[in-house]
Amino acid sequence: MGRETHDAHDQPLDLFATALTVLLCAIWGGAFVGIKISTLDMPPLGSGAIRFCLTSVVLLAWARYQRVPLRHGRDEIKALTVLAAMFLYTNITAYVGTSLTTSGRATVFFYTQPIFLAFLAPYFLPGDRLTARKIYGLGLALCGLIALFFTKLGRGATSTLAGDLVVLSGALMSAFSAIATKRTAGRIHPVALICWQSWVSWPLLALLSWEFESGRPFVFSGRAITAILYLGLASAAFGFVAFAWLIQRNTATRVTALTFLTPVFGVAYSWFLLNETLTPMQLLGVLGVCLGVYIVNSGGAPEGKEKMGKRENGKFLEVSSSGRKEAV
């Protein structure tokens, strides 16, 4: 019975969830480039503080307009505190790590996150099983990702090693954050989730910047402002909220596997906007990533056959094998 419940939860993404995740990948494809640009004229932590200050103000206004509840009970506050700490660490490592390496290498190492999540999820998320199909698909996508940036990974490894390791640690923390986000499903609205995380993060980032980056100037150049607006509004305010919504309602491994497409969009932007040449190795990498994410997100239990539930008070309540109702 328990095994059937697990299978029922581990379903392929529907068309809307797939399209939304691909859109997020397209937005995030330029995120590490935006971080790199913003840190050319501003200190890393200070730039992050401005970004998330903008995000928090926008999300607070949206939450008030949509009447999203921002007050929670003790258990939810504990969960939000843990998630805020993970969020802060992930963004510190993204900014500091990217400033110590290239944006291409940062992208490669950060998007190893689906691999970490695939091996962690079965221990923390009972409905998210690590199947042979997922292992094969994730492995193929990772090989494609490495091939995609093969030349970038092959040069200057010693000088960028510190930054690479910092970003890699952020990828691991991001996997734990996805698990914690999944466990808040039905209890905390995605807008409230990211709003809380942003409001906690930006003052702490500002304090850290004041303590460790006091000698570096803030130059509000056109490129820095553009990068911060892109990162604060498109990547964070919209992107993080949409990603939290997707994680809460779908199998975490299947959603994050699609984020392997993010570097593919980065390469496409370089080709389309900067006239960079696509090498045969990069084209092979694109093919590997696309095929890998297709394998991960295909197959599984047919949606609706093993599910039981009913709608109460405007919410769909799914009945687990234990008889407990869970909001979807």
VEXDOTOR-514554 format. One record per residue (C-alpha): residue in three letters; chain; y, z, x. Coordinates in steps of 0.02 Angstrom, whole numbers, plus 50000, padded with zeros to 5 digits. Example, Ala and Ser with C-alpha at 12.3 -4.5 7.8 and 13.67 -1.06 7.14 Angstrom:
2
+--------+--------+-------+-------+-------+
| residu | chaine |     v |     w |     u |
+--------+--------+-------+-------+-------+
|    ALA |      A | 49775 | 50390 | 50615 |
|    SER |      A | 49947 | 50357 | 50684 |
+--------+--------+-------+-------+-------+
% end
This chain:
328
+--------+--------+-------+-------+-------+
| residu | chaine |     v |     w |     u |
+--------+--------+-------+-------+-------+
|    MET |      A | 50000 | 50000 | 50000 |
|    GLY |      A | 50119 | 50047 | 50140 |
|    ARG |      A | 50081 | 49886 | 50231 |
|    GLU |      A | 50120 | 49784 | 50077 |
|    THR |      A | 50287 | 49871 | 50062 |
|    HIS |      A | 50328 | 49829 | 50241 |
|    ASP |      A | 50286 | 49647 | 50211 |
|    ALA |      A | 50392 | 49644 | 50055 |
|    HIS |      A | 50544 | 49701 | 50153 |
|    ASP |      A | 50517 | 49582 | 50299 |
|    GLN |      A | 50573 | 49421 | 50215 |
|    PRO |      A | 50658 | 49263 | 50280 |
|    LEU |      A | 50846 | 49257 | 50256 |
|    ASP |      A | 50907 | 49164 | 50103 |
|    LEU |      A | 51026 | 49016 | 50116 |
|    PHE |      A | 51184 | 49119 | 50093 |
|    ALA |      A | 51135 | 49250 | 50223 |
|    THR |      A | 51087 | 49113 | 50346 |
|    ALA |      A | 51249 | 49017 | 50320 |
|    LEU |      A | 51355 | 49175 | 50337 |
|    THR |      A | 51267 | 49226 | 50498 |
|    VAL |      A | 51291 | 49052 | 50571 |
|    LEU |      A | 51476 | 49062 | 50526 |
|    LEU |      A | 51487 | 49228 | 50617 |
|    CYS |      A | 51405 | 49149 | 50769 |
|    ALA |      A | 51536 | 49012 | 50765 |
|    ILE |      A | 51674 | 49144 | 50761 |
|    TRP |      A | 51594 | 49252 | 50896 |
|    GLY |      A | 51563 | 49099 | 51005 |
|    GLY |      A | 51742 | 49116 | 51066 |
|    ALA |      A | 51749 | 49307 | 51067 |
|    PHE |      A | 51709 | 49337 | 51250 |
|    VAL |      A | 51828 | 49197 | 51298 |
|    GLY |      A | 51959 | 49286 | 51193 |
|    ILE |      A | 51922 | 49451 | 51279 |
|    LYS |      A | 51937 | 49368 | 51449 |
|    ILE |      A | 52103 | 49288 | 51402 |
|    SER |      A | 52175 | 49451 | 51334 |
|    THR |      A | 52128 | 49544 | 51493 |
|    LEU |      A | 52224 | 49419 | 51600 |
|    ASP |      A | 52388 | 49492 | 51538 |
|    MET |      A | 52335 | 49666 | 51481 |
|    PRO |      A | 52219 | 49803 | 51545 |
|    PRO |      A | 52046 | 49793 | 51465 |
|    LEU |      A | 52045 | 49960 | 51372 |
|    GLY |      A | 52225 | 49940 | 51317 |
|    SER |      A | 52189 | 49767 | 51250 |
|    GLY |      A | 52042 | 49836 | 51153 |
|    ALA |      A | 52150 | 49975 | 51082 |
|    ILE |      A | 52277 | 49850 | 51014 |
|    ARG |      A | 52139 | 49742 | 50942 |
|    PHE |      A | 52056 | 49882 | 50845 |
|    CYS |      A | 52221 | 49957 | 50790 |
|    LEU |      A | 52255 | 49791 | 50706 |
|    THR |      A | 52079 | 49789 | 50633 |
|    SER |      A | 52092 | 49966 | 50566 |
|    VAL |      A | 52259 | 49935 | 50479 |
|    VAL |      A | 52197 | 49775 | 50396 |
|    LEU |      A | 52033 | 49855 | 50339 |
|    LEU |      A | 52120 | 50012 | 50274 |
|    ALA |      A | 52236 | 49904 | 50169 |
|    TRP |      A | 52088 | 49802 | 50106 |
|    ALA |      A | 51989 | 49960 | 50066 |
|    ARG |      A | 52135 | 50029 | 49965 |
|    TYR |      A | 52157 | 49865 | 49873 |
|    GLN |      A | 51971 | 49850 | 49832 |
|    ARG |      A | 51956 | 50038 | 49798 |
|    VAL |      A | 51819 | 50056 | 49927 |
|    PRO |      A | 51776 | 50242 | 49946 |
|    LEU |      A | 51823 | 50309 | 50117 |
|    ARG |      A | 51779 | 50492 | 50085 |
|    HIS |      A | 51598 | 50539 | 50111 |
|    GLY |      A | 51483 | 50689 | 50113 |
|    ARG |      A | 51423 | 50786 | 50264 |
|    ASP |      A | 51271 | 50676 | 50299 |
|    GLU |      A | 51373 | 50516 | 50289 |
|    ILE |      A | 51507 | 50591 | 50404 |
|    LYS |      A | 51372 | 50628 | 50533 |
|    ALA |      A | 51309 | 50449 | 50522 |
|    LEU |      A | 51485 | 50380 | 50537 |
|    THR |      A | 51520 | 50489 | 50689 |
|    VAL |      A | 51364 | 50426 | 50779 |
|    LEU |      A | 51404 | 50246 | 50734 |
|    ALA |      A | 51584 | 50266 | 50791 |
|    ALA |      A | 51525 | 50331 | 50961 |
|    MET |      A | 51406 | 50183 | 50978 |
|    PHE |      A | 51544 | 50063 | 50924 |
|    LEU |      A | 51664 | 50137 | 51052 |
|    TYR |      A | 51538 | 50125 | 51194 |
|    THR |      A | 51489 | 49946 | 51150 |
|    ASN |      A | 51670 | 49888 | 51151 |
|    ILE |      A | 51714 | 49981 | 51311 |
|    THR |      A | 51570 | 49895 | 51398 |
|    ALA |      A | 51618 | 49726 | 51322 |
|    TYR |      A | 51797 | 49736 | 51386 |
|    VAL |      A | 51767 | 49820 | 51553 |
|    GLY |      A | 51610 | 49720 | 51589 |
|    THR |      A | 51691 | 49553 | 51545 |
|    SER |      A | 51839 | 49594 | 51658 |
|    LEU |      A | 51714 | 49615 | 51803 |
|    THR |      A | 51613 | 49457 | 51770 |
|    THR |      A | 51637 | 49287 | 51689 |
|    SER |      A | 51646 | 49260 | 51502 |
|    GLY |      A | 51492 | 49148 | 51511 |
|    ARG |      A | 51388 | 49279 | 51600 |
|    ALA |      A | 51451 | 49415 | 51482 |
|    THR |      A | 51394 | 49309 | 51335 |
|    VAL |      A | 51221 | 49285 | 51410 |
|    PHE |      A | 51191 | 49468 | 51443 |
|    PHE |      A | 51267 | 49534 | 51282 |
|    TYR |      A | 51162 | 49420 | 51174 |
|    THR |      A | 51001 | 49491 | 51243 |
|    GLN |      A | 51030 | 49619 | 51103 |
|    PRO |      A | 50904 | 49538 | 50983 |
|    ILE |      A | 50767 | 49566 | 51113 |
|    PHE |      A | 50806 | 49753 | 51124 |
|    LEU |      A | 50815 | 49766 | 50934 |
|    ALA |      A | 50651 | 49675 | 50908 |
|    PHE |      A | 50557 | 49805 | 51011 |
|    LEU |      A | 50653 | 49956 | 50943 |
|    ALA |      A | 50657 | 49912 | 50757 |
|    PRO |      A | 50471 | 49946 | 50718 |
|    TYR |      A | 50494 | 50127 | 50777 |
|    PHE |      A | 50649 | 50160 | 50671 |
|    LEU |      A | 50643 | 50034 | 50528 |
|    PRO |      A | 50471 | 50035 | 50443 |
|    GLY |      A | 50500 | 49870 | 50351 |
|    ASP |      A | 50546 | 49776 | 50510 |
|    ARG |      A | 50383 | 49734 | 50599 |
|    LEU |      A | 50366 | 49651 | 50770 |
|    THR |      A | 50248 | 49507 | 50734 |
|    ALA |      A | 50176 | 49381 | 50855 |
|    ARG |      A | 50285 | 49248 | 50773 |
|    LYS |      A | 50443 | 49349 | 50805 |
|    ILE |      A | 50395 | 49381 | 50986 |
|    TYR |      A | 50364 | 49196 | 51014 |
|    GLY |      A | 50526 | 49145 | 50929 |
|    LEU |      A | 50633 | 49275 | 51018 |
|    GLY |      A | 50556 | 49231 | 51185 |
|    LEU |      A | 50588 | 49046 | 51159 |
|    ALA |      A | 50768 | 49081 | 51106 |
|    LEU |      A | 50798 | 49192 | 51258 |
|    CYS |      A | 50729 | 49058 | 51374 |
|    GLY |      A | 50845 | 48934 | 51291 |
|    LEU |      A | 50991 | 49053 | 51313 |
|    ILE |      A | 50957 | 49073 | 51499 |
|    ALA |      A | 50938 | 48884 | 51519 |
|    LEU |      A | 51100 | 48860 | 51424 |
|    PHE |      A | 51196 | 48956 | 51557 |
|    PHE |      A | 51079 | 48919 | 51702 |
|    THR |      A | 51217 | 48865 | 51821 |
|    LYS |      A | 51326 | 49013 | 51775 |
|    LEU |      A | 51184 | 49135 | 51806 |
|    GLY |      A | 51143 | 49057 | 51972 |
|    ARG |      A | 51311 | 49078 | 52056 |
|    GLY |      A | 51404 | 49231 | 52115 |
|    ALA |      A | 51272 | 49353 | 52055 |
|    THR |      A | 51317 | 49485 | 52185 |
|    SER |      A | 51503 | 49488 | 52147 |
|    THR |      A | 51475 | 49503 | 51959 |
|    LEU |      A | 51323 | 49617 | 51959 |
|    ALA |      A | 51420 | 49772 | 51906 |
|    GLY |      A | 51500 | 49682 | 51759 |
|    ASP |      A | 51332 | 49606 | 51709 |
|    LEU |      A | 51248 | 49777 | 51704 |
|    VAL |      A | 51392 | 49854 | 51606 |
|    VAL |      A | 51381 | 49717 | 51474 |
|    LEU |      A | 51191 | 49732 | 51469 |
|    SER |      A | 51205 | 49918 | 51431 |
|    GLY |      A | 51322 | 49873 | 51288 |
|    ALA |      A | 51191 | 49754 | 51220 |
|    LEU |      A | 51063 | 49895 | 51218 |
|    MET |      A | 51185 | 50010 | 51128 |
|    SER |      A | 51224 | 49871 | 51004 |
|    ALA |      A | 51038 | 49864 | 50960 |
|    PHE |      A | 51037 | 50051 | 50922 |
|    SER |      A | 51196 | 50027 | 50820 |
|    ALA |      A | 51114 | 49891 | 50715 |
|    ILE |      A | 50971 | 50011 | 50677 |
|    ALA |      A | 51091 | 50150 | 50627 |
|    THR |      A | 51191 | 50028 | 50520 |
|    LYS |      A | 51033 | 49974 | 50430 |
|    ARG |      A | 50994 | 50155 | 50388 |
|    THR |      A | 51163 | 50175 | 50301 |
|    ALA |      A | 51119 | 50042 | 50171 |
|    GLY |      A | 51164 | 50098 | 49995 |
|    ARG |      A | 51265 | 50247 | 50059 |
|    ILE |      A | 51415 | 50178 | 50154 |
|    HIS |      A | 51510 | 50020 | 50109 |
|    PRO |      A | 51522 | 49895 | 50254 |
|    VAL |      A | 51713 | 49893 | 50245 |
|    ALA |      A | 51718 | 50083 | 50255 |
|    LEU |      A | 51594 | 50078 | 50399 |
|    ILE |      A | 51698 | 49964 | 50511 |
|    CYS |      A | 51861 | 50044 | 50453 |
|    TRP |      A | 51800 | 50215 | 50511 |
|    GLN |      A | 51736 | 50147 | 50675 |
|    SER |      A | 51900 | 50057 | 50711 |
|    TRP |      A | 52008 | 50207 | 50667 |
|    VAL |      A | 51905 | 50318 | 50783 |
|    SER |      A | 51898 | 50190 | 50923 |
|    TRP |      A | 52075 | 50131 | 50948 |
|    PRO |      A | 52158 | 50301 | 50982 |
|    LEU |      A | 52018 | 50345 | 51106 |
|    LEU |      A | 52034 | 50175 | 51190 |
|    ALA |      A | 52222 | 50203 | 51202 |
|    LEU |      A | 52196 | 50374 | 51282 |
|    LEU |      A | 52071 | 50304 | 51406 |
|    SER |      A | 52191 | 50162 | 51447 |
|    TRP |      A | 52334 | 50285 | 51474 |
|    GLU |      A | 52224 | 50390 | 51590 |
|    PHE |      A | 52140 | 50253 | 51692 |
|    GLU |      A | 52251 | 50099 | 51672 |
|    SER |      A | 52426 | 50172 | 51685 |
|    GLY |      A | 52470 | 50059 | 51831 |
|    ARG |      A | 52432 | 49897 | 51741 |
|    PRO |      A | 52568 | 49815 | 51636 |
|    PHE |      A | 52554 | 49750 | 51458 |
|    VAL |      A | 52617 | 49572 | 51451 |
|    PHE |      A | 52629 | 49511 | 51271 |
|    SER |      A | 52614 | 49328 | 51314 |
|    GLY |      A | 52576 | 49195 | 51185 |
|    ARG |      A | 52396 | 49179 | 51244 |
|    ALA |      A | 52367 | 49367 | 51241 |
|    ILE |      A | 52439 | 49385 | 51065 |
|    THR |      A | 52335 | 49238 | 51002 |
|    ALA |      A | 52178 | 49311 | 51079 |
|    ILE |      A | 52208 | 49483 | 51002 |
|    LEU |      A | 52243 | 49410 | 50830 |
|    TYR |      A | 52082 | 49309 | 50840 |
|    LEU |      A | 51981 | 49458 | 50901 |
|    GLY |      A | 52059 | 49585 | 50783 |
|    LEU |      A | 52057 | 49483 | 50623 |
|    ALA |      A | 51923 | 49349 | 50631 |
|    SER |      A | 51798 | 49428 | 50751 |
|    ALA |      A | 51815 | 49611 | 50702 |
|    ALA |      A | 51895 | 49634 | 50529 |
|    PHE |      A | 51793 | 49493 | 50451 |
|    GLY |      A | 51650 | 49471 | 50574 |
|    PHE |      A | 51595 | 49652 | 50597 |
|    VAL |      A | 51608 | 49692 | 50411 |
|    ALA |      A | 51507 | 49537 | 50364 |
|    PHE |      A | 51377 | 49577 | 50497 |
|    ALA |      A | 51360 | 49757 | 50434 |
|    TRP |      A | 51337 | 49689 | 50257 |
|    LEU |      A | 51202 | 49570 | 50318 |
|    ILE |      A | 51110 | 49704 | 50418 |
|    GLN |      A | 51111 | 49825 | 50271 |
|    ARG |      A | 51034 | 49696 | 50153 |
|    ASN |      A | 50914 | 49598 | 50263 |
|    THR |      A | 50784 | 49622 | 50399 |
|    ALA |      A | 50882 | 49673 | 50553 |
|    THR |      A | 50775 | 49574 | 50676 |
|    ARG |      A | 50794 | 49412 | 50577 |
|    VAL |      A | 50984 | 49431 | 50564 |
|    THR |      A | 51011 | 49472 | 50747 |
|    ALA |      A | 50894 | 49332 | 50804 |
|    LEU |      A | 51020 | 49209 | 50731 |
|    THR |      A | 51155 | 49280 | 50846 |
|    PHE |      A | 51069 | 49186 | 50987 |
|    LEU |      A | 51166 | 49038 | 50916 |
|    THR |      A | 51331 | 49116 | 50971 |
|    PRO |      A | 51323 | 49050 | 51151 |
|    VAL |      A | 51274 | 48880 | 51082 |
|    PHE |      A | 51440 | 48876 | 50992 |
|    GLY |      A | 51525 | 48932 | 51153 |
|    VAL |      A | 51452 | 48783 | 51244 |
|    ALA |      A | 51501 | 48668 | 51100 |
|    TYR |      A | 51681 | 48730 | 51108 |
|    SER |      A | 51686 | 48697 | 51295 |
|    TRP |      A | 51620 | 48521 | 51267 |
|    PHE |      A | 51734 | 48481 | 51119 |
|    LEU |      A | 51895 | 48567 | 51173 |
|    LEU |      A | 51885 | 48567 | 51362 |
|    ASN |      A | 51790 | 48404 | 51388 |
|    GLU |      A | 51654 | 48492 | 51487 |
|    THR |      A | 51497 | 48391 | 51519 |
|    LEU |      A | 51335 | 48447 | 51438 |
|    THR |      A | 51194 | 48441 | 51566 |
|    PRO |      A | 51014 | 48403 | 51520 |
|    MET |      A | 50972 | 48586 | 51557 |
|    GLN |      A | 51104 | 48644 | 51433 |
|    LEU |      A | 51042 | 48524 | 51300 |
|    LEU |      A | 50866 | 48589 | 51327 |
|    GLY |      A | 50934 | 48765 | 51309 |
|    VAL |      A | 51018 | 48722 | 51143 |
|    LEU |      A | 50854 | 48651 | 51080 |
|    GLY |      A | 50760 | 48808 | 51135 |
|    VAL |      A | 50882 | 48926 | 51050 |
|    CYS |      A | 50883 | 48828 | 50886 |
|    LEU |      A | 50693 | 48814 | 50883 |
|    GLY |      A | 50672 | 48998 | 50926 |
|    VAL |      A | 50785 | 49063 | 50788 |
|    TYR |      A | 50701 | 48946 | 50665 |
|    ILE |      A | 50530 | 49018 | 50710 |
|    VAL |      A | 50592 | 49198 | 50690 |
|    ASN |      A | 50673 | 49163 | 50522 |
|    SER |      A | 50533 | 49062 | 50447 |
|    GLY |      A | 50375 | 49134 | 50374 |
|    GLY |      A | 50353 | 49306 | 50295 |
|    ALA |      A | 50326 | 49374 | 50121 |
|    PRO |      A | 50388 | 49265 | 49979 |
|    GLU |      A | 50543 | 49344 | 49907 |
|    GLY |      A | 50522 | 49432 | 49742 |
|    LYS |      A | 50331 | 49433 | 49731 |
|    GLU |      A | 50301 | 49608 | 49799 |
|    LYS |      A | 50469 | 49682 | 49749 |
|    MET |      A | 50486 | 49798 | 49603 |
|    GLY |      A | 50653 | 49860 | 49542 |
|    LYS |      A | 50779 | 49873 | 49403 |
|    ARG |      A | 50966 | 49877 | 49381 |
|    GLU |      A | 51049 | 50044 | 49347 |
|    ASN |      A | 51236 | 50076 | 49336 |
|    GLY |      A | 51273 | 49901 | 49402 |
|    LYS |      A | 51164 | 49920 | 49558 |
|    PHE |      A | 50994 | 49847 | 49591 |
|    LEU |      A | 50874 | 49987 | 49635 |
|    GLU |      A | 50719 | 49941 | 49733 |
|    VAL |      A | 50567 | 50051 | 49709 |
|    SER |      A | 50474 | 50089 | 49869 |
|    SER |      A | 50289 | 50133 | 49880 |
|    SER |      A | 50337 | 50317 | 49877 |
|    GLY |      A | 50423 | 50292 | 49709 |
|    ARG |      A | 50597 | 50325 | 49778 |
|    LYS |      A | 50736 | 50210 | 49716 |
|    GLU |      A | 50846 | 50130 | 49846 |
|    ALA |      A | 51008 | 50035 | 49813 |
|    VAL |      A | 51009 | 49855 | 49870 |
+--------+--------+-------+-------+-------+
% end
